[in-house]
Amino acid sequence: MKTGSLAAVLVSLLLAACQQTAVQGGDSASRMGANDLSGVVTSANGPEAGVWVIAETAELPTKFTKIVVTDDRGRYLLPELPKATYNVWVRGYGLVDSPKVQAAPGKNLDLTAVVAPNAAAAAEYYPPIYWYSMLKIPAKSEFPAGPMKSQPEWLNQIKTTGCMSCHALGTKGTRTMPRDFAHLKPSEAWVRRITSGQAMTQMINVLNRFDREKALANWGDWTDRVAAGELPFAKPERPQGTERNVVLTLWDWSTPTGYMHDLISTDRRKPTVNAHGKLYGAPEESTDFFPVLDPKTHAASQVKHPVRDSKAPSSVKNPMAPSPYWGPNPIWDSQTSIHNQMMDEKGRVWMAARIRHPDNPDFCKKGSNHPSAKLFPLNSASRHASMYDPASGKFTLISTCFPTHHLIFAEDANNTLWFSSGVTGPGAFGWINRKMFEETGDEARSQGWSPFVLDTNGNGKRDAFVEPNQPADPAKDTRVAANLYSVGYNPKDGSIWGTQLGYPGRVVRVAPGPDPTHTSLTEVYEPPFPGYGPRGGDIDRNGVFWASLASGHLGKFDRSKCKGPLNGPQATGKHCPEGWTLYRFPGPQFRNVQDDGSAEASYYTWVDQFNTFGLGENVPIATGNMSDSYFALVDGKFVTIRVPYPMGFFAKWAEGRIDDPRAGWKGRSLWATNSTRTVFHNEGGTQNRPQVVKFQLRPDPLAR
């Protein structure tokens, strides 16, 4: 560092250490209440607009953090802080963190921001996308390469369809090599990294989809260049406009070795259910203890999910190499693998959870009299269903013949619960008639499943079908090798929608009919290039489907815009490009990729059907998994909702709740949990715990 730069940093640090507790003229002070903190943020450059003010305390039952953004004059107001002593500091792009100052609510506190002494110091705070976009992608002329036929197919795999389905790449924990591997050659170090920990098998399987040596060389080249001091070629922008109105509240829950997949807070169909109530997390492969947060008391607890069968597999037995973070012993020990949850109108939590060994009971298999088994027998299911009633503390375990992954309630008389099967599946979708189950307790009678059948003969009804690899028969329909990863319910017509992973991937629509086992009909729609690789998707109340695409787009599919026939021999996926609109996600594209898109790898899109957050009804909100953020599409433009601390926020779902429809912005909120499997990659390392994040949207940056 140059002497002048060092002197400037020292001056800034001294200024910050001498912070005053009197606001210098900002009207944020006049708005402040007894439970607020307010002031002005300035640096050697003057007022700092669009930077974050962070207040954190460990004096509550669980660690608590609140974050706001400064306005165009550098003013801030942190509203409604619980009584405690807080560490307060400033973070922002172009800055380094200011020293932490202790303060209590009700005080006016000016803060001095510290300008980054150089580009390298500033880049340490950039979201992962700015680092990962430095990865050199093989040129189009280099394909086919191993199993990959094209550059887009390669990109599909190094993003959410493959490499980034469980954590981000580009974080400090991934762009640098652990000290334990420093003596290895780059490609060897990457092999060692991939085999670390209990996700080894999954990561190796993804690597094997590539030309292994080429992929390892690319990642090794990337981390070598970062180690040599190469910096991102693009820079993030500070929050602007509406983005400055966001208030973030964070609570720790679970344990340092746990991780979350999702959380639930309310009934998707009626988001005033469970107002001000507890939230429940889905810890997937990490533990059988799912966390519970009470945001009123700031208390986090855990509940152990039972299994019906002690022979249910456990993640503790997953093969692994020693972890540079945790050593040779496994840290995950889940039998239940709780993946996704939904809350019903009574505040009960329904889950996709493993309750037994994968081998199915006889009523699921060939020879059974069960209507679905007679048509399409199933021999195994890796995950099943359960319900937890917080009022009684009791669990109900439901053995499903079909595997479960995501779930959604229909808005029908039976309260039908529809399920997807996940990344892969048996070629069938399943459901539980909740009304029948609760009346009879008969889990066999109350469930059903069906294969995906295209109406290829075009007569508008379900007929006998040929198998996927058999020649077409003009008198029959065709079973398609489809699968649902996400699952959504269309309130306009009762159809079920979801995504199917792959390249180019597709959106799947199922019209159940009166007897879904025998009457359901499927439609499939591929996104047109440059779009590809849908992962998580959701539907709005107008029947428009939205999907996160690995190409770096938010995909909108409006079936009503299709001009040609929706069934028949030609309706096999490519028949409605006019129904699609692609919106490029924010952030840079990989430098040597010319196709439209972004390096962003969005995991899931959730639609705010009821304006629970405040941006409007039916606003699609996509996870910005490479950008520490969510992206909300409002009037065709993205609003970036960033979580700047701790660095590494990675969501797999969103959840909106209305606690009080009469309370303005304070009564509405978006909820998330940090869903990365590698919480220890994030800022804070192995001391981290997963967090619940509450997002609120004020009318302006100083509203209280």
C-alpha positions in Angstrom: 0.0 0.0 0.0 1.3 3.5 -0.8 2.2 5.8 2.1 -0.4 8.4 1.0 -3.2 5.8 0.9 -2.2 4.4 4.3 -2.3 7.9 5.8 -5.8 8.5 4.3 -7.0 5.2 5.9 -5.6 6.2 9.3 -7.2 9.5 9.1 -10.6 8.0 8.3 -10.3 5.4 11.1 -9.5 8.2 13.6 -12.5 10.2 12.4 -14.7 7.1 12.8 -13.4 6.4 16.2 -14.3 9.9 17.3 -17.9 9.7 16.2 -20.3 12.2 17.6 -23.7 11.4 19.2 -25.4 14.5 17.9 -26.9 14.7 14.4 -25.6 17.5 12.4 -28.7 19.0 11.0 -30.4 16.0 9.3 -34.1 15.8 9.8 -33.8 12.1 10.4 -33.2 13.2 14.1 -36.6 14.9 14.3 -38.3 11.7 13.1 -36.5 9.4 15.5 -38.5 7.6 18.2 -37.3 6.1 21.5 -36.6 2.7 19.9 -34.8 4.1 16.9 -31.3 5.1 15.9 -30.6 7.9 13.4 -27.9 10.1 12.0 -25.8 11.0 9.0 -23.1 9.0 7.3 -20.2 11.0 5.8 -16.7 10.1 4.6 -13.7 12.1 3.3 -15.8 12.4 0.2 -18.8 13.9 1.9 -22.3 12.4 2.5 -22.5 8.8 1.6 -25.7 7.8 -0.2 -26.9 4.3 -0.7 -24.7 2.6 1.9 -25.8 0.3 4.6 -25.9 1.1 8.4 -25.8 -2.2 10.4 -26.8 -2.6 14.0 -26.1 -5.9 15.8 -26.5 -7.2 19.3 -25.9 -10.5 21.1 -28.0 -9.4 24.2 -31.3 -10.9 23.0 -32.1 -14.6 23.2 -30.6 -15.1 19.7 -28.2 -12.8 17.7 -30.2 -9.9 16.2 -29.3 -7.6 13.4 -31.1 -4.7 11.7 -29.9 -3.0 8.4 -31.1 0.1 6.6 -29.8 2.1 3.6 -28.9 5.8 3.6 -30.8 8.4 1.5 -29.3 10.7 -1.0 -28.0 13.0 1.7 -26.4 10.2 3.7 -29.1 10.1 6.4 -30.4 6.9 8.0 -33.0 5.8 10.4 -32.9 2.3 12.1 -36.5 1.8 13.3 -37.9 -0.3 16.2 -34.8 -1.7 17.7 -35.4 -4.0 20.8 -33.9 -2.6 23.9 -30.2 -3.6 23.9 -26.7 -2.3 23.3 -25.7 -2.5 19.6 -22.6 -2.5 17.6 -23.2 -0.1 14.7 -21.1 0.3 11.6 -21.2 1.3 7.9 -20.7 -0.9 4.9 -21.0 0.0 1.2 -19.5 -0.5 -2.2 -16.4 1.7 -2.5 -15.9 1.5 1.2 -14.3 -0.8 3.8 -16.2 -1.4 7.0 -16.1 1.5 9.5 -15.1 0.7 13.1 -18.0 -0.6 15.2 -19.5 1.9 17.6 -21.6 0.9 20.6 -25.0 2.6 20.9 -28.5 2.2 22.3 -31.9 3.0 20.8 -33.1 6.5 21.2 -29.7 8.0 20.4 -28.6 10.2 17.5 -25.5 8.8 16.0 -23.5 10.3 13.1 -21.2 7.7 11.5 -18.0 8.2 9.5 -17.6 5.8 6.6 -14.1 4.7 5.5 -13.3 5.0 1.8 -11.6 1.8 0.4 -7.8 2.5 0.0 -7.6 0.6 -3.2 -9.6 -1.5 -5.7 -8.6 -4.8 -4.0 -10.0 -3.7 -0.6 -13.2 -2.5 -2.2 -13.7 -5.8 -4.1 -13.7 -7.8 -0.9 -17.3 -6.6 -0.4 -18.5 -7.4 -3.9 -21.2 -10.1 -4.3 -20.0 -13.5 -5.7 -21.2 -12.9 -9.3 -18.5 -10.2 -9.8 -15.8 -12.8 -8.9 -17.4 -15.8 -10.6 -17.9 -13.9 -13.9 -14.1 -13.9 -14.2 -14.2 -17.7 -14.9 -13.0 -18.4 -18.4 -15.7 -20.3 -20.3 -14.5 -22.6 -23.2 -15.2 -21.0 -26.6 -18.0 -22.2 -28.7 -15.5 -23.6 -31.1 -14.2 -26.0 -28.4 -17.4 -28.0 -28.3 -18.4 -30.7 -28.2 -16.3 -31.2 -25.0 -16.8 -34.5 -23.2 -20.5 -35.1 -22.7 -21.3 -31.4 -23.4 -22.4 -30.5 -26.9 -22.3 -26.7 -26.7 -21.2 -23.7 -24.7 -24.8 -23.0 -23.4 -25.1 -26.6 -22.2 -21.8 -26.1 -20.3 -23.0 -22.9 -18.7 -26.2 -24.6 -17.7 -24.2 -27.1 -15.7 -21.8 -24.6 -14.0 -24.8 -22.7 -12.7 -28.0 -23.7 -11.0 -28.6 -27.0 -12.9 -25.3 -28.3 -11.5 -22.6 -26.5 -9.6 -24.6 -23.8 -7.8 -27.7 -25.7 -6.6 -26.4 -25.8 -3.0 -24.2 -22.8 -2.6 -22.7 -19.9 -4.5 -19.5 -19.8 -6.3 -17.4 -16.6 -6.1 -17.7 -16.3 -2.3 -14.5 -15.8 -0.4 -14.7 -19.5 0.6 -14.8 -20.7 -3.0 -12.6 -18.2 -4.9 -9.7 -18.9 -2.6 -8.3 -22.3 -1.7 -8.1 -23.5 1.9 -4.7 -23.6 3.4 -4.9 -27.4 3.6 -4.9 -27.7 -0.2 -2.3 -25.0 -1.0 0.5 -27.5 -1.7 -1.6 -29.2 -4.4 -1.7 -28.4 -8.1 -4.8 -26.4 -9.1 -6.8 -29.2 -10.6 -5.8 -31.6 -7.7 -6.8 -28.9 -5.2 -10.2 -28.6 -6.9 -10.7 -32.4 -6.8 -9.8 -32.3 -3.1 -12.2 -29.5 -2.5 -15.1 -31.3 -4.3 -14.6 -34.5 -2.3 -14.6 -32.7 1.1 -17.6 -33.3 3.3 -20.7 -35.3 3.0 -21.9 -33.7 -0.3 -18.9 -35.5 -2.0 -21.0 -37.9 -4.1 -23.4 -35.2 -5.4 -20.4 -32.9 -6.3 -18.5 -35.7 -8.1 -21.7 -36.6 -10.0 -21.9 -33.0 -11.2 -18.2 -32.9 -12.2 -18.7 -36.1 -14.2 -21.1 -34.3 -16.5 -18.2 -32.3 -17.9 -15.0 -32.9 -19.6 -13.4 -33.4 -16.2 -9.9 -32.2 -17.0 -11.1 -29.1 -18.9 -13.5 -28.1 -16.1 -10.9 -28.6 -13.4 -8.3 -26.7 -15.4 -10.8 -23.8 -15.8 -11.6 -23.6 -12.1 -7.9 -23.9 -11.2 -7.0 -21.1 -13.6 -9.7 -19.0 -12.0 -8.6 -19.4 -8.4 -4.9 -19.0 -9.4 -5.7 -15.7 -11.1 -7.6 -14.5 -8.0 -4.7 -15.6 -5.8 -2.3 -13.6 -8.1 -4.4 -10.5 -7.5 -6.7 -10.3 -10.5 -9.8 -8.3 -9.7 -13.4 -8.4 -11.1 -13.8 -6.5 -14.4 -17.2 -5.1 -13.3 -18.4 -3.3 -10.1 -21.7 -3.4 -8.3 -23.9 -0.3 -8.0 -25.2 1.0 -4.7 -28.9 0.7 -4.0 -31.0 3.3 -5.8 -34.5 4.6 -5.6 -36.9 2.1 -4.0 -33.9 -0.1 -3.1 -33.0 2.4 -0.4 -36.4 1.9 1.3 -35.6 -1.7 2.4 -35.3 -2.6 6.1 -33.7 -5.9 6.9 -34.0 -7.7 10.2 -32.0 -10.9 10.9 -32.1 -13.5 13.6 -29.7 -16.5 14.1 -31.3 -20.0 14.4 -30.3 -23.6 14.2 -26.6 -24.5 14.8 -23.2 -23.9 13.1 -23.3 -27.3 11.4 -27.0 -27.0 10.3 -28.2 -25.5 7.1 -31.7 -24.6 5.8 -33.4 -25.3 2.6 -36.6 -23.3 3.2 -38.8 -21.8 5.8 -42.5 -21.2 6.2 -44.5 -18.6 8.1 -48.1 -18.5 6.7 -50.6 -20.1 4.4 -49.7 -19.3 0.8 -53.4 -19.0 -0.1 -54.2 -16.6 2.8 -51.1 -14.8 4.0 -52.7 -13.3 7.1 -52.7 -16.8 8.7 -50.3 -17.1 11.7 -49.9 -13.3 11.9 -46.9 -12.3 14.1 -46.4 -16.0 14.6 -43.5 -18.4 14.7 -41.5 -19.5 11.6 -40.3 -23.0 10.9 -37.2 -24.1 9.0 -36.4 -27.1 6.7 -32.9 -28.4 7.5 -32.8 -31.0 4.7 -29.8 -33.3 5.0 -28.1 -31.5 8.0 -30.2 -32.5 11.0 -33.6 -33.9 12.1 -34.0 -30.9 14.4 -35.9 -28.2 12.5 -35.6 -24.7 13.9 -38.4 -22.5 15.2 -38.1 -18.7 15.5 -40.4 -16.5 17.5 -39.9 -13.0 16.1 -41.8 -11.4 18.9 -39.5 -12.7 21.7 -36.4 -13.0 19.5 -36.1 -16.6 20.7 -34.9 -19.6 18.5 -35.6 -23.2 19.4 -35.7 -26.6 17.8 -38.1 -29.5 17.3 -37.0 -33.0 16.5 -38.9 -34.6 13.5 -39.5 -38.4 14.1 -39.3 -41.2 11.6 -41.6 -44.2 11.4 -38.8 -46.6 10.4 -35.5 -46.8 12.2 -34.0 -48.2 9.0 -34.5 -44.8 7.2 -31.2 -43.8 5.7 -29.1 -41.1 7.4 -26.8 -38.5 5.9 -24.3 -39.4 8.6 -23.3 -42.4 6.5 -22.6 -40.3 3.3 -19.1 -40.9 2.0 -16.7 -38.0 2.5 -13.1 -36.8 2.6 -12.0 -34.7 5.6 -13.3 -31.1 5.5 -10.8 -28.2 5.8 -13.4 -26.5 8.0 -14.7 -29.4 10.2 -12.0 -32.2 10.0 -12.6 -35.9 9.3 -15.9 -36.3 11.2 -19.3 -35.9 9.6 -21.4 -32.9 10.6 -24.7 -33.9 9.1 -26.9 -36.7 10.6 -30.4 -36.3 9.1 -32.7 -39.2 8.5 -35.7 -37.0 7.7 -34.2 -34.8 5.0 -36.9 -32.1 5.5 -36.9 -30.2 2.2 -39.9 -27.9 1.8 -42.8 -26.9 3.9 -46.3 -25.4 3.5 -48.6 -24.1 6.2 -52.4 -24.7 6.1 -55.3 -22.5 7.3 -54.9 -23.8 10.8 -51.2 -22.9 11.1 -50.1 -26.5 10.8 -46.9 -27.3 9.0 -46.9 -29.8 6.1 -43.5 -31.1 5.0 -41.7 -33.1 2.4 -39.8 -35.4 4.7 -38.3 -38.9 4.8 -40.1 -41.2 7.3 -39.0 -44.7 6.3 -36.7 -46.8 4.1 -37.0 -45.9 0.4 -38.5 -49.4 -0.5 -42.2 -48.9 -1.0 -45.0 -50.9 0.7 -46.9 -53.4 -1.4 -49.9 -51.2 -2.1 -47.6 -49.0 -4.3 -46.3 -51.8 -6.4 -47.4 -54.0 -9.3 -50.2 -56.4 -8.3 -51.8 -53.9 -5.9 -55.5 -52.9 -6.3 -54.7 -49.2 -5.7 -55.9 -47.3 -8.8 -52.6 -45.5 -9.3 -50.5 -48.6 -8.7 -52.6 -50.5 -11.3 -51.8 -47.9 -13.9 -48.2 -46.9 -12.9 -46.7 -48.9 -10.1 -43.9 -47.4 -8.1 -41.2 -49.4 -6.2 -39.5 -46.7 -4.2 -39.7 -43.2 -2.8 -36.8 -41.4 -1.2 -38.9 -38.8 0.7 -42.5 -38.8 1.9 -44.8 -36.4 3.8 -45.5 -35.3 7.3 -47.5 -32.7 9.3 -46.6 -30.9 12.5 -49.3 -29.3 14.6 -47.7 -26.5 16.8 -50.7 -26.3 19.0 -50.4 -29.9 20.2 -46.8 -30.6 19.4 -47.8 -33.8 17.6 -46.6 -35.2 14.2 -48.5 -37.1 11.6 -46.4 -39.2 9.3 -47.6 -40.1 5.8 -46.0 -42.8 3.7 -46.3 -41.8 0.1 -45.6 -44.1 -2.8 -44.3 -41.2 -4.9 -41.1 -39.2 -3.9 -41.7 -35.7 -2.6 -39.6 -32.5 -3.0 -41.7 -29.3 -3.1 -45.4 -29.1 -2.2 -48.3 -26.7 -2.7 -52.0 -26.6 -1.5 -54.7 -26.3 -4.1 -57.6 -23.9 -3.6 -60.2 -26.7 -3.9 -62.8 -28.4 -1.7 -60.4 -31.3 -0.9 -57.5 -29.1 0.1 -55.4 -31.2 -2.3 -51.7 -31.1 -1.5 -49.7 -31.5 -4.7 -46.1 -32.6 -4.8 -43.1 -32.4 -7.1 -40.5 -35.2 -7.1 -37.3 -33.1 -7.4 -34.3 -33.0 -9.6 -35.1 -36.5 -11.0 -38.1 -38.7 -10.5 -40.1 -41.7 -11.6 -42.0 -39.9 -14.4 -45.0 -39.3 -12.2 -46.6 -36.6 -10.1 -48.4 -37.2 -6.8 -51.0 -35.7 -4.5 -52.8 -36.2 -1.1 -56.5 -35.6 -0.7 -56.2 -33.8 2.6 -59.9 -33.8 3.3 -60.1 -37.5 2.9 -57.0 -38.1 4.9 -58.2 -36.1 7.8 -61.6 -37.7 7.8 -60.4 -41.3 7.4 -56.7 -41.4 8.4 -56.2 -43.8 5.4 -52.9 -42.8 3.8 -53.3 -45.3 1.0 -56.8 -44.3 -0.1 -56.0 -40.6 0.3 -53.1 -40.5 -2.1 -52.7 -40.9 -5.8 -50.3 -40.4 -8.6 -50.2 -40.4 -12.4 -47.7 -40.5 -15.2 -47.3 -37.4 -17.5 -49.3 -38.0 -20.7 -49.3 -35.7 -23.7 -52.5 -35.5 -25.8 -50.6 -36.3 -29.0 -53.7 -37.6 -30.8 -55.3 -34.2 -30.2 -58.8 -35.3 -29.2 -58.8 -33.4 -25.9 -59.0 -36.4 -23.6 -56.8 -39.0 -22.0 -56.5 -42.2 -24.0 -54.3 -45.3 -23.9 -50.7 -44.2 -24.4 -47.5 -45.3 -25.9 -44.3 -45.2 -23.9 -41.7 -42.4 -24.4 -39.4 -44.5 -26.6 -42.1 -46.2 -28.7 -43.2 -45.0 -32.1 -46.1 -42.6 -32.2 -49.6 -44.0 -32.6 -52.1 -41.6 -34.1 -54.9 -43.4 -32.1 -53.1 -43.1 -28.8 -51.5 -40.5 -26.5 -47.9 -40.5 -25.5 -46.4 -40.8 -22.0 -43.6 -38.3 -21.7 -40.5 -38.7 -19.5 -41.3 -35.5 -17.6 -40.7 -34.5 -14.0 -41.7 -31.7 -11.7 -38.9 -29.9 -9.8 -41.0 -26.9 -8.6 -44.7 -27.1 -8.3 -47.4 -24.4 -8.4 -51.2 -24.2 -8.5 -53.0 -22.0 -11.0 -56.0 -20.5 -9.2 -57.7 -19.6 -12.6 -58.2 -23.1 -13.9 -56.9 -25.5 -11.2 -54.0 -26.7 -13.4 -50.6 -27.7 -11.8 -47.4 -26.2 -13.1 -43.7 -26.8 -12.5 -40.3 -26.9 -14.0 -38.2 -29.7 -15.4 -34.5 -29.4 -15.0 -32.1 -30.1 -17.9 -30.9 -28.5 -21.1 -32.8 -26.7 -22.5 -35.3 -27.8 -19.8 -39.0 -27.1 -19.9 -42.1 -25.9 -18.1 -44.7 -28.5 -17.4 -48.5 -28.0 -17.1 -50.8 -30.7 -15.9 -54.6 -30.4 -16.1 -55.8 -32.9 -13.5 -59.4 -33.5 -14.7 -62.0 -35.2 -12.4 -59.9 -38.3 -11.8 -56.2 -37.3 -12.1 -54.9 -40.8 -12.2 -56.8 -41.5 -15.4 -57.8 -38.1 -16.8 -54.8 -35.8 -16.3 -53.2 -34.3 -19.4 -49.8 -32.8 -19.6 -48.3 -30.0 -21.8 -44.6 -29.1 -22.0 -43.0 -25.9 -23.1 -39.3 -25.3 -23.8 -37.9 -21.8 -23.3 -36.6 -20.3 -26.6 -32.9 -19.5 -26.9 -31.1 -17.6 -25.4 -33.2 -18.8 -22.5 -32.5 -22.3 -21.0 -32.2 -24.2 -17.8 -35.3 -23.5 -15.7 -35.0 -24.4 -12.0 -37.5 -22.9 -9.5 -40.7 -21.4 -10.8 -44.1 -20.1 -9.6 -47.4 -18.9 -11.1 -49.3 -15.7 -10.5 -53.0 -15.4 -10.0 -53.5 -14.5 -13.7 -52.1 -17.9 -14.7 -48.7 -16.6 -15.9 -45.8 -18.8 -15.0 -42.4 -17.3 -14.0 -39.1 -19.3 -13.9 -35.5 -18.7 -12.9 -33.4 -19.7 -16.0 -29.7 -20.8 -15.8 -29.1 -18.6 -18.9 -29.3 -15.6 -16.6 -32.9 -14.6 -17.3 -36.2 -14.5 -15.6 -38.5 -16.3 -17.9 -42.2 -15.4 -18.2 -44.5 -17.9 -19.9 -48.0 -16.8 -20.8 -49.9 -19.7 -22.3 -52.8 -17.4 -23.5 -50.4 -16.0 -26.1 -49.9 -19.3 -27.8 -51.1 -19.1 -31.4 -51.0 -22.7 -32.5 -52.7 -25.9 -31.1 -51.8 -26.8 -27.5 -52.1 -30.5 -28.2 -51.6 -32.9 -31.0 -48.5 -34.5 -32.6 -46.6 -31.2 -32.9 -47.2 -29.9 -29.4 -44.1 -31.5 -27.8 -42.3 -28.5 -26.3 -41.1 -26.1 -29.1 -44.6 -25.1 -30.2 -45.1 -21.8 -28.3 -42.1 -19.5 -28.4 -44.4 -16.6 -28.6 -45.6 -17.3 -25.1 -42.2 -16.5 -23.6 -40.6 -13.2 -22.5 -37.1 -13.2 -21.2 -35.8 -10.6 -18.7 -32.0 -10.4 -18.3 -31.0 -10.6 -14.6 -28.7 -7.8 -13.3 -25.0 -8.4 -13.1 -22.2 -9.0 -15.5 -22.1 -11.8 -18.1 -19.1 -14.1 -18.2 -16.5 -12.0 -20.1 -16.0 -14.4 -23.0 -19.6 -15.3 -23.4 -21.4 -13.4 -26.2 -24.9 -14.7 -25.8 -27.4 -12.5 -24.0 -27.8 -13.3 -20.3 -26.0 -12.8 -17.0 -23.6 -14.8 -14.9 -26.4 -14.8 -12.4 -27.6 -18.3 -11.3 -31.1 -17.8 -9.8 -32.3 -20.8 -7.9 -36.0 -20.1 -7.6 -38.7 -17.6 -8.4 -41.6 -16.9 -6.0 -44.6 -14.8 -7.0 -46.0 -12.3 -4.4 -49.6 -13.0 -5.3 -51.1 -10.8 -2.6 -48.6 -7.8 -2.3 -47.2 -9.1 1.0 -44.0 -7.1 0.5 -45.4 -3.8 -0.9 -44.3 -3.8 -4.5 -47.7 -4.8 -5.8 -49.7 -8.0 -6.5 -48.4 -10.7 -8.7 -44.8 -9.4 -8.6 -42.3 -12.2 -9.4 -39.4 -12.2 -7.0 -36.4 -14.3 -8.1 -33.5 -15.3 -5.9 -30.2 -13.6 -6.8 -28.0 -16.4 -5.6 -24.8 -15.0 -7.0 -25.7 -11.5 -5.9 -26.6 -11.7 -2.1 -30.1 -10.7 -3.1 -33.6 -11.0 -4.5 -34.6 -9.5 -7.8 -38.2 -8.2 -8.0 -39.6 -7.5 -11.4 -41.7 -4.3 -11.3 -43.1 -2.8 -14.5 -40.4 -4.7 -16.5 -37.5 -3.5 -14.4 -35.6 -5.2 -11.6 -35.5 -3.9 -8.1 -32.5 -5.4 -6.3 -33.1 -6.3 -2.7 -29.6 -6.9 -1.3 -28.5 -8.5 2.0 -25.0 -7.0 2.5 -24.2 -8.7 5.8 -23.1 -11.3 6.5 -21.7 -11.7 2.9 -22.9 -14.8 1.2 -26.7 -14.6 1.5 -28.2 -17.5 -0.7 -31.9 -18.1 -0.7 -33.9 -21.0 -2.2 -37.4 -19.7 -1.5 -39.3 -16.6 -0.4 -42.3 -16.3 1.9 -44.6 -13.4 2.3 -46.8 -12.7 5.3 -49.3 -9.9 6.2 -49.2 -9.5 10.0 -51.5 -6.5 10.0 -53.1 -5.2 6.7 -53.9 -1.8 8.5 -50.4 -1.1 9.7 -48.9 0.0 6.4 -45.4 -1.1 5.6 -44.9 -2.4 9.2 -47.6 -4.9 8.7 -46.2 -6.5 5.5 -43.0 -8.5 5.1 -41.0 -10.9 3.0 -39.2 -13.7 4.8 -36.3 -15.9 3.9 -33.6 -18.1 5.5 -30.0 -18.2 4.4 -30.2 -21.5 2.5 -26.6 -22.2 1.5 -25.3 -25.7 2.5 -21.9 -24.1 3.3 -22.8 -21.5 5.9 -19.2 -21.7 6.9 -18.1 -20.3 3.5 -19.8 -17.0 4.4 -18.5 -14.1 6.4 -18.0 -15.3 9.9 -16.8 -18.8 9.0 -17.5 -21.8 11.3 -19.1 -19.5 13.9 -22.0 -18.8 11.6 -25.5 -20.1 12.1 -28.2 -20.0 9.5 -30.3 -16.9 9.7 -33.9 -15.8 9.2 -34.2 -12.5 7.2 -37.2 -10.3 7.3 -37.5 -7.8 4.5 -39.7 -4.7 4.8 -40.3 -1.9 2.4 -40.8 1.7 3.7 -42.2 4.5 1.7 -38.9 6.3 2.0 -35.4 5.7 3.7 -36.3 7.7 6.8 -39.8 6.4 7.5 -40.6 5.0 10.9 
